[in-house]
Amino acid sequence: MHPSPFLHRLRGLLVLFLLAACNAPLEESEEGLLTETGSLAPANFLYRQGKQLYLNGAPYQMVGVNAFPLTGCGAAPNDAQLDAFFAGLRANGLTRAWAFKPQGMANLERVVAAAEKYNQKLILTLADGRSYCGEWDGYNGSDGSGKQSSWYSSGYKTNYVPWVKQVVTRFANSPAVGMWELINEPGDTDNTTLKAFFNDVSTTIKQIDPNHLISSGSWAPWAYGGQAGFQFIHDVPNVDVGSLHEYDYDYNNGNTIVSPHFAPAINAMNALNKPLIVGETGINAADSGCRTNRTQRRDAMRQKFQQYLAGGAAGVFVWTWQATNVTGCELNFGPNDPMLPMIRDYPLASVPPPPTGDTVQLNDSVVGTGQEQFEYTGTWEAGTGTGKFQSDDHYSSTTGSSYVVRFSGTQARLYGSVASHHGIASVSVDNGTAVDVDFYSATRQEQKLLWTSPVLSAGSHTLKVTVSGRKNASSSGYVITADRVDLTVLR
């Protein structure tokens, strides 16, 4: 978002096609696979299971702020202001900030270090589709002009990709990175070109850093031809999170709380089984001389949080914080604004501490009835493939077939392949209430993190996974795979 957002529709028709990178070789006894492999998200890293974000084994929703001045777009905060900002947020908060090349690595390192110090997380946006803050790579000639279509097709490879590689490599191991964002408000090209750009850059990032999430940074579905176009550009294996910027109406002209484009955006992401964040929302306000005062804005924003989170959004982020107080009628707000304590204290589920113990990656071929072994019951067949953990797995479509894994520890994480012919498994710990885990995906992926247990009491536990004989309505089959279980164990 910038003070005068562009409300235009992109040119071109939606052209359906399959990217070459999404085609797959055959595996023994099953259908195609991708050789992209998942990895264990370290403690205090955000991750997702389907459309739900998680942190340390618990569901994660967040309300927070955009704070683009943090890294020097405009007046950067001094050290005391930076500390005060992060110290005033809720624990494990999530803040969206610019990580553009013109602001430089030194500014970015300073902000990430402060976020780490105060146990905070950042959505780091790697470029600007609107060409503000000196981020003029491929731009059309002025601030806010957008990028040329040729930049999205090939021009991004010259300057943007090397910067992305540098930043991602530098902070790949930092828990302060909540997610990478490919670009703020991409547009000015057709959906097919944009999707190919998303696919190429997100794959590059995951090759360097498989543990952090990736968001698109997109604005509303209207910019991509509606719900179908919004779904199309996000149907990329390594783009984890969709984004909605909801400046398509003015609160001051009608007290509208929920964007009319939220429904098509959340419906598109639900169809992909991926989370949606409201990356930017804002209301102009001032103590005087403005239709809405700052207290009214705070109360309206609280209503937005309630409606968007209840509607399935994984997070909502207000535009925008700055280090100095604001007197004019504008979207920005400073340290004395009543918005900040409301955001900090807004009721959200607390995040538990990370599980204690050492991590063991257990392969499906370790078979037996003892601790840290797979015990299979029913009909299971062995499969092989280069994308699988240690190049093998087991699979079954026979209702009631199951496996159990016994361990002494505090958490279990279930990995397997997802594909268009896979079904739903029933998963439980210690014979507790079973939950459904859907192994379906329109695009084949291996070693996908499918389910994480809550943080368990230290001691002996039993994980059970059962072929339910049920499936997603979009699936053509009932296959469940057993490939890898990551255990946090006590030695």
Secondary structure, 3 states (H helix, E strand, C coil): CCCCCCCCCCCCCCCCCCCHHHCCCECECCCECCCCCCCCCCCCCEEEECCEEEECCEECCEEEEECHHHHCCCCCCCHHHHHHHHHCCCCCCEEEEECCHHHHHHHHHHHHHHHHHCCCEEEEECCECCCCCCCCCCECCCCCCCECHHHHHCHHHCCHHHHHHHHHHHHCCCCCEEEEECCECCCCCCHHHHHHHHHHHHHHHHHHCCCCEEECCCCCHHHHCCHHHHHHHHCCCCCCEEEEECCCCCHHHCCCCCCCCHHHHHHHHHHHCCCEEEEEECCCECCCCCCCCHHHHHHHHHHHHHHHHHCCCCEEEECCECCCCCCCCECCECCCCCHHHHHHHCCCCCCCCCCCCEEEEEECCCECCCECCEEEECCCEEEECCCCHHHEEEEECCCCCEEEEEEEEEEEEEEEEEECCECEEEEEECCCCCEEEECECCCCEEEEEEEECCCCCCEEEEEEEEEEEECCCCCCCCEEEECEEEEEECC
